Amino acid sequence: LNGQEQIVMFKNSNIDFAYNLKLLGEHQIKNSAIVCQTALLLREKDSRININTIKNGLSKTLWPGRFEIMKEKPLIIIDGAHNLAGARMLSKSLKKYYPDKKRVFLLGILKDKDVEGIIDELVMQNDYVVVTEPDSDRAANAQYVAEKVKAEIVYSISDSSIALNKALSLMKEDSLLCVAGSLYLIGKIRKILQ
């Protein structure tokens, strides 16, 4: 792992090669391996497909808002994680890539989602959490969500811009800030941070 990129080794019974992947997360490694295998099968039908075009395509692939490192100092990661599966993948990725970092979450979830399930997947007891409301009619009330969070420190701030400032103020040198729980929320925060 080097910033927003990891080097991955693909190997099957016929060939092996390394490629750069800007998509972080263990599930993205598996997804990219499926892409490699599929492309290798397709190259039998299309001579334009070769190892270099596969590597080049994978190295250029981006998915904004999916375990995306917005800043390195301080470390800020955004991830939609708007359902149970997404929250589970984000949790695994945070533990894999940043096991020793103190975690601060800026969390906003829609009321028609599995609020408690997402929280249970993401939040550990020693985390700091600032709960906010995504810009959507479907946003869950920040206070309601905050009451479900079992963490060391929990704040409820409806305005996501103010909530972002609060989350940033909770960070220490060894911290990371993870913005998650809604595509609406990460979209707004992504614009603020760019």
C-alpha beads as a LAMMPS data file, in Angstrom:
LAMMPS data file: protein, C-alpha beads

194 atoms
193 bonds

1 atom types
1 bond types

-500.0 500.0 xlo xhi
-500.0 500.0 ylo yhi
-500.0 500.0 zlo zhi

Masses

1 110.0

Atoms # bond

1 1 1 0.000 0.000 0.000
2 1 1 1.348 3.371 -1.059
3 1 1 -1.094 6.191 -0.381
4 1 1 -4.114 5.590 -2.612
5 1 1 -2.538 2.668 -4.465
6 1 1 -1.614 -0.933 -3.875
7 1 1 0.478 -3.331 -5.912
8 1 1 -1.327 -6.583 -6.641
9 1 1 0.007 -9.862 -8.036
10 1 1 -2.247 -11.835 -10.382
11 1 1 -1.494 -15.490 -10.947
12 1 1 -3.333 -18.319 -12.644
13 1 1 -2.097 -21.626 -14.084
14 1 1 -0.776 -19.945 -17.246
15 1 1 0.514 -16.490 -16.337
16 1 1 1.432 -14.149 -13.538
17 1 1 1.967 -10.383 -13.443
18 1 1 1.874 -7.455 -11.022
19 1 1 -0.304 -4.386 -11.478
20 1 1 -1.088 -1.135 -9.669
21 1 1 -4.583 -0.752 -8.270
22 1 1 -5.901 2.577 -6.994
23 1 1 -8.938 0.901 -5.470
24 1 1 -8.207 0.030 -1.864
25 1 1 -9.733 -2.815 0.088
26 1 1 -9.344 -6.564 0.054
27 1 1 -12.602 -6.960 -1.883
28 1 1 -11.174 -4.723 -4.628
29 1 1 -8.207 -7.078 -4.999
30 1 1 -10.631 -9.963 -5.546
31 1 1 -12.724 -7.901 -7.959
32 1 1 -9.641 -6.919 -9.966
33 1 1 -8.510 -10.563 -10.159
34 1 1 -11.871 -11.419 -11.745
35 1 1 -11.300 -8.569 -14.216
36 1 1 -7.847 -9.965 -15.063
37 1 1 -9.135 -13.472 -15.643
38 1 1 -12.041 -12.212 -17.745
39 1 1 -9.785 -9.971 -19.844
40 1 1 -7.360 -12.834 -20.392
41 1 1 -10.215 -14.966 -21.718
42 1 1 -11.423 -12.110 -23.936
43 1 1 -8.000 -11.569 -25.458
44 1 1 -8.515 -14.805 -27.388
45 1 1 -11.261 -12.926 -29.297
46 1 1 -9.635 -9.460 -29.421
47 1 1 -5.943 -8.977 -30.158
48 1 1 -5.999 -5.458 -28.671
49 1 1 -6.243 -6.999 -25.204
50 1 1 -2.871 -7.927 -23.736
51 1 1 -1.113 -7.835 -20.367
52 1 1 -0.122 -4.193 -20.815
53 1 1 -3.650 -3.036 -21.680
54 1 1 -5.023 -4.949 -18.693
55 1 1 -2.425 -3.420 -16.353
56 1 1 -2.953 0.035 -17.826
57 1 1 -6.729 -0.172 -17.470
58 1 1 -6.568 -1.350 -13.889
59 1 1 -4.028 1.323 -12.932
60 1 1 -6.407 4.039 -14.197
61 1 1 -9.546 2.719 -12.538
62 1 1 -10.999 4.984 -9.841
63 1 1 -14.152 4.754 -7.764
64 1 1 -14.669 8.031 -5.904
65 1 1 -16.158 7.636 -2.453
66 1 1 -15.060 4.048 -1.947
67 1 1 -12.271 3.865 0.627
68 1 1 -10.959 7.039 -0.937
69 1 1 -8.110 8.841 0.770
70 1 1 -9.002 12.517 0.545
71 1 1 -6.005 13.769 2.521
72 1 1 -2.939 12.115 3.998
73 1 1 -2.128 14.743 6.657
74 1 1 -4.408 14.562 8.492
75 1 1 -5.548 11.187 7.189
76 1 1 -9.115 11.517 5.913
77 1 1 -10.930 8.625 4.248
78 1 1 -14.401 8.738 2.728
79 1 1 -16.524 5.700 1.995
80 1 1 -20.239 5.543 1.259
81 1 1 -20.739 2.445 3.442
82 1 1 -24.490 3.029 3.177
83 1 1 -25.535 -0.572 3.718
84 1 1 -24.466 -3.531 5.827
85 1 1 -22.179 -5.065 3.191
86 1 1 -20.468 -1.731 2.528
87 1 1 -20.027 -1.074 6.241
88 1 1 -18.545 -4.555 6.698
89 1 1 -16.017 -3.991 3.853
90 1 1 -15.073 -0.565 5.211
91 1 1 -14.559 -1.997 8.681
92 1 1 -12.313 -4.772 7.329
93 1 1 -10.306 -2.290 5.254
94 1 1 -9.767 0.093 8.174
95 1 1 -8.572 -2.772 10.365
96 1 1 -6.286 -4.124 7.630
97 1 1 -4.666 -0.899 6.441
98 1 1 -4.766 1.202 9.629
99 1 1 -4.877 -1.156 12.618
100 1 1 -2.994 1.200 14.947
101 1 1 -4.764 4.454 14.121
102 1 1 -7.184 6.102 16.542
103 1 1 -10.463 6.320 14.630
104 1 1 -12.723 9.339 14.402
105 1 1 -15.937 8.853 12.441
106 1 1 -18.182 11.433 10.833
107 1 1 -21.291 9.340 10.379
108 1 1 -24.585 10.157 8.677
109 1 1 -27.125 7.486 7.740
110 1 1 -30.464 7.508 5.937
111 1 1 -33.478 6.460 8.018
112 1 1 -34.512 3.745 5.535
113 1 1 -31.175 1.940 5.994
114 1 1 -30.129 -0.556 8.673
115 1 1 -28.938 2.159 11.057
116 1 1 -28.038 -0.140 13.946
117 1 1 -26.420 -2.741 11.683
118 1 1 -24.210 -0.150 9.974
119 1 1 -23.184 1.293 13.337
120 1 1 -22.447 -2.167 14.757
121 1 1 -20.250 -3.021 11.761
122 1 1 -18.289 0.234 11.790
123 1 1 -17.954 1.595 15.294
124 1 1 -15.714 0.167 18.004
125 1 1 -16.028 1.139 21.640
126 1 1 -12.826 3.225 21.693
127 1 1 -13.763 5.292 18.591
128 1 1 -14.765 8.949 18.566
129 1 1 -17.963 9.525 16.594
130 1 1 -19.638 12.678 15.339
131 1 1 -23.107 11.909 14.013
132 1 1 -24.652 14.251 11.471
133 1 1 -27.471 14.351 8.937
134 1 1 -26.898 13.820 5.209
135 1 1 -28.527 16.378 2.888
136 1 1 -31.558 14.236 2.079
137 1 1 -35.234 14.083 3.038
138 1 1 -34.473 10.497 4.024
139 1 1 -31.773 11.453 6.556
140 1 1 -32.016 9.819 9.951
141 1 1 -32.102 12.304 12.798
142 1 1 -28.586 12.829 14.151
143 1 1 -29.687 12.561 17.785
144 1 1 -31.549 9.309 17.074
145 1 1 -28.471 7.783 15.419
146 1 1 -26.135 9.087 18.155
147 1 1 -28.232 7.323 20.791
148 1 1 -27.514 4.011 19.026
149 1 1 -23.723 4.525 18.992
150 1 1 -21.667 2.854 21.700
151 1 1 -18.319 4.652 21.559
152 1 1 -15.884 6.496 23.801
153 1 1 -17.048 9.915 22.600
154 1 1 -20.261 10.633 20.677
155 1 1 -21.491 14.002 19.412
156 1 1 -24.691 14.788 17.544
157 1 1 -24.497 17.773 15.167
158 1 1 -27.194 18.101 12.501
159 1 1 -25.253 20.433 10.193
160 1 1 -22.659 18.326 8.353
161 1 1 -20.236 21.231 7.785
162 1 1 -20.152 22.025 11.496
163 1 1 -19.967 18.295 12.249
164 1 1 -16.927 17.984 9.968
165 1 1 -15.149 20.755 11.885
166 1 1 -15.953 19.013 15.173
167 1 1 -14.643 15.679 13.849
168 1 1 -11.425 17.346 12.654
169 1 1 -10.970 18.940 16.101
170 1 1 -11.092 15.475 17.719
171 1 1 -8.179 14.195 15.644
172 1 1 -4.742 13.665 17.121
173 1 1 -1.453 12.929 15.387
174 1 1 -2.150 9.179 15.307
175 1 1 -5.790 9.544 14.199
176 1 1 -7.709 9.020 11.026
177 1 1 -11.041 10.537 10.131
178 1 1 -13.482 8.309 8.287
179 1 1 -16.577 9.892 6.752
180 1 1 -19.209 7.228 6.095
181 1 1 -22.809 6.051 6.153
182 1 1 -24.352 7.856 3.186
183 1 1 -23.452 8.706 -0.384
184 1 1 -25.166 12.084 0.160
185 1 1 -22.870 12.818 3.098
186 1 1 -19.633 11.788 1.437
187 1 1 -20.583 13.716 -1.693
188 1 1 -20.934 16.927 0.286
189 1 1 -17.828 16.356 2.412
190 1 1 -15.812 15.406 -0.696
191 1 1 -16.651 18.805 -2.231
192 1 1 -15.658 20.614 0.965
193 1 1 -12.315 18.799 1.184
194 1 1 -11.323 19.204 -2.478

Bonds

1 1 1 2
2 1 2 3
3 1 3 4
4 1 4 5
5 1 5 6
6 1 6 7
7 1 7 8
8 1 8 9
9 1 9 10
10 1 10 11
11 1 11 12
12 1 12 13
13 1 13 14
14 1 14 15
15 1 15 16
16 1 16 17
17 1 17 18
18 1 18 19
19 1 19 20
20 1 20 21
21 1 21 22
22 1 22 23
23 1 23 24
24 1 24 25
25 1 25 26
26 1 26 27
27 1 27 28
28 1 28 29
29 1 29 30
30 1 30 31
31 1 31 32
32 1 32 33
33 1 33 34
34 1 34 35
35 1 35 36
36 1 36 37
37 1 37 38
38 1 38 39
39 1 39 40
40 1 40 41
41 1 41 42
42 1 42 43
43 1 43 44
44 1 44 45
45 1 45 46
46 1 46 47
47 1 47 48
48 1 48 49
49 1 49 50
50 1 50 51
51 1 51 52
52 1 52 53
53 1 53 54
54 1 54 55
55 1 55 56
56 1 56 57
57 1 57 58
58 1 58 59
59 1 59 60
60 1 60 61
61 1 61 62
62 1 62 63
63 1 63 64
64 1 64 65
65 1 65 66
66 1 66 67
67 1 67 68
68 1 68 69
69 1 69 70
70 1 70 71
71 1 71 72
72 1 72 73
73 1 73 74
74 1 74 75
75 1 75 76
76 1 76 77
77 1 77 78
78 1 78 79
79 1 79 80
80 1 80 81
81 1 81 82
82 1 82 83
83 1 83 84
84 1 84 85
85 1 85 86
86 1 86 87
87 1 87 88
88 1 88 89
89 1 89 90
90 1 90 91
91 1 91 92
92 1 92 93
93 1 93 94
94 1 94 95
95 1 95 96
96 1 96 97
97 1 97 98
98 1 98 99
99 1 99 100
100 1 100 101
101 1 101 102
102 1 102 103
103 1 103 104
104 1 104 105
105 1 105 106
106 1 106 107
107 1 107 108
108 1 108 109
109 1 109 110
110 1 110 111
111 1 111 112
112 1 112 113
113 1 113 114
114 1 114 115
115 1 115 116
116 1 116 117
117 1 117 118
118 1 118 119
119 1 119 120
120 1 120 121
121 1 121 122
122 1 122 123
123 1 123 124
124 1 124 125
125 1 125 126
126 1 126 127
127 1 127 128
128 1 128 129
129 1 129 130
130 1 130 131
131 1 131 132
132 1 132 133
133 1 133 134
134 1 134 135
135 1 135 136
136 1 136 137
137 1 137 138
138 1 138 139
139 1 139 140
140 1 140 141
141 1 141 142
142 1 142 143
143 1 143 144
144 1 144 145
145 1 145 146
146 1 146 147
147 1 147 148
148 1 148 149
149 1 149 150
150 1 150 151
151 1 151 152
152 1 152 153
153 1 153 154
154 1 154 155
155 1 155 156
156 1 156 157
157 1 157 158
158 1 158 159
159 1 159 160
160 1 160 161
161 1 161 162
162 1 162 163
163 1 163 164
164 1 164 165
165 1 165 166
166 1 166 167
167 1 167 168
168 1 168 169
169 1 169 170
170 1 170 171
171 1 171 172
172 1 172 173
173 1 173 174
174 1 174 175
175 1 175 176
176 1 176 177
177 1 177 178
178 1 178 179
179 1 179 180
180 1 180 181
181 1 181 182
182 1 182 183
183 1 183 184
184 1 184 185
185 1 185 186
186 1 186 187
187 1 187 188
188 1 188 189
189 1 189 190
190 1 190 191
191 1 191 192
192 1 192 193
193 1 193 194
